[in-house]
Amino acid sequence: MAPPTARLFRERERETPCDSVQFVEIETTTIDDFVEENGLERVDFIKADIEGYERHMLKGAAKTLKRFAPKLALCTYHLLDDPEVMERFIKEANPVYNVVQKRKKLFASVPERKSEST
């Protein structure tokens, strides 16, 4: 699948905001596509502070969350409903996740499996 294109902007000069916006097109991909295209055999941890796009990242990581159950550390202060929306996406992908929310951050992990020999 071809990666979608995202349109981003950045401010070059604060004095004249109308003249200071530059648009840049970049290619993006989902975590699921990246994992598949690169043949990753494990994903242990995902940390993201991506200015309100965390929920989109989670949507594109559903297969990875289900298959590998990586630990997560995500910022939840960009959009008012981030905490609820992001927790819902995580639980939909993998209901076994434990989610803890602290100081505008979300931490999630799947409990360690006890080995049968103990």
C-alpha positions as CSV (number, residue, x, y, z in Angstrom):
1,M,0.0,0.0,0.0
2,A,1.4,3.4,-0.9
3,P,1.8,5.7,2.1
4,P,-0.5,8.7,2.4
5,T,0.8,12.2,2.0
6,A,0.6,14.6,4.9
7,R,0.7,18.3,4.5
8,L,2.6,20.1,7.3
9,F,3.5,23.6,8.0
10,R,6.1,25.4,10.1
11,E,6.6,29.0,11.1
12,R,9.8,30.6,9.9
13,E,9.5,34.1,11.4
14,R,7.2,35.1,14.2
15,E,7.1,38.8,13.3
16,T,5.0,38.4,10.1
17,P,2.9,35.3,10.6
18,C,1.0,35.7,7.3
19,D,4.3,35.7,5.3
20,S,6.0,33.1,7.5
21,V,4.1,29.9,6.8
22,Q,5.7,27.3,4.6
23,F,3.8,24.2,3.5
24,V,5.8,21.0,3.1
25,E,4.4,17.7,1.7
26,I,5.8,14.6,3.3
27,E,5.1,11.0,2.8
28,T,3.8,9.2,5.9
29,T,3.1,5.6,6.7
30,T,1.3,3.7,9.4
31,I,3.1,1.7,12.1
32,D,1.3,-1.4,10.8
33,D,2.6,-0.9,7.3
34,F,6.1,-0.1,8.5
35,V,6.2,-3.2,10.7
36,E,5.0,-5.4,7.7
37,E,7.2,-3.7,5.1
38,N,10.3,-4.1,7.2
39,G,9.5,-7.6,8.5
40,L,9.8,-6.6,12.1
41,E,9.6,-9.6,14.4
42,R,8.9,-7.6,17.5
43,V,7.8,-4.1,18.7
44,D,8.4,-3.4,22.4
45,F,7.7,0.2,23.0
46,I,5.9,3.1,21.3
47,K,6.4,6.7,22.6
48,A,4.6,9.6,20.9
49,D,4.1,13.3,21.4
50,I,2.9,14.2,17.9
51,E,0.8,17.3,18.4
52,G,-2.7,15.8,18.4
53,Y,-2.0,13.0,15.9
54,E,-1.6,10.3,18.5
55,R,-5.1,9.0,17.9
56,H,-4.3,8.7,14.1
57,M,-1.1,6.9,15.0
58,L,-3.0,4.4,17.1
59,K,-5.5,3.7,14.4
60,G,-2.6,2.9,12.1
61,A,-1.0,0.6,14.8
62,A,-4.0,-1.6,15.6
63,K,-2.5,-4.8,14.2
64,T,0.8,-4.0,15.9
65,L,-0.9,-3.4,19.3
66,K,-2.8,-6.7,18.9
67,R,0.1,-8.8,17.7
68,F,3.1,-7.4,19.8
69,A,1.4,-5.5,22.6
70,P,4.2,-2.9,22.9
71,K,4.3,-0.7,26.0
72,L,2.9,2.7,25.2
73,A,3.7,6.3,26.5
74,L,1.6,8.9,24.8
75,C,0.7,12.5,25.3
76,T,-2.9,13.3,25.9
77,Y,-3.1,17.1,26.2
78,H,-3.5,18.2,22.6
79,L,-7.2,17.6,22.2
80,L,-9.8,17.6,25.0
81,D,-11.1,14.1,24.3
82,D,-7.6,12.6,23.8
83,P,-7.6,10.5,27.0
84,E,-11.0,8.8,26.3
85,V,-10.5,8.4,22.5
86,M,-6.9,7.0,22.8
87,E,-7.8,4.6,25.6
88,R,-10.8,3.3,23.5
89,F,-8.6,2.8,20.4
90,I,-6.0,0.9,22.5
91,K,-8.6,-1.3,24.1
92,E,-10.3,-2.0,20.8
93,A,-7.0,-3.1,19.3
94,N,-6.1,-5.3,22.3
95,P,-8.5,-5.5,25.3
96,V,-5.8,-7.0,27.5
97,Y,-4.0,-3.6,27.8
98,N,-4.0,-1.9,31.2
99,V,-4.2,1.8,30.7
100,V,-3.1,4.4,33.3
101,Q,-3.5,8.2,32.8
102,K,-1.3,10.6,34.7
103,R,-0.4,14.3,34.2
104,K,-1.7,14.5,30.6
105,K,0.1,11.3,29.6
106,L,-1.2,7.8,28.9
107,F,0.8,4.7,29.8
108,A,-0.4,1.3,28.7
109,S,1.0,-2.2,28.9
110,V,-0.2,-5.8,28.8
111,P,0.5,-7.8,32.0
112,E,3.4,-10.2,31.8
113,R,2.4,-13.8,31.3
114,K,3.5,-16.1,34.1
115,S,5.4,-19.0,32.8
116,E,3.9,-22.5,33.4
117,S,6.9,-23.7,35.3
118,T,6.3,-21.3,38.2
